[in-house]
Amino acid sequence: MPTYAYACKDCGHAFDIVQSFSDSSLTSCPECQGALRKKFNSVGVVFKGSGFYRTDSRDAKGSTVSAAPGAPAAAPAASAPAAAAS
């Protein structure tokens, strides 16, 4: 469950609380019963390593299609009319 930070607008009391995503936000300060505001921090997810960016899957030449090594060449054109004559 995530931890949320709150601060009181009236007395300045700041605290953190663990709440479920489905829980509603707190509205009153536990110290003075004043109005609370939710403090927002930076995102806690950091993507490290390769595979997260569009350029990670491309080769140095910028080509998006690569031929498989050792793939057979296309069938000769002479075999197509012979199959049609049958």
Buried (B, 14 or more C-beta within 10 A) or exposed (E): EEEBEBBBEEEEBEBEEEBEEEEEEBEEBEEEEBEBEEEEEEEEEEEEEEEEEEEEEEEEEEEEEEEEEEEEEEEEEEEEEEEEEE
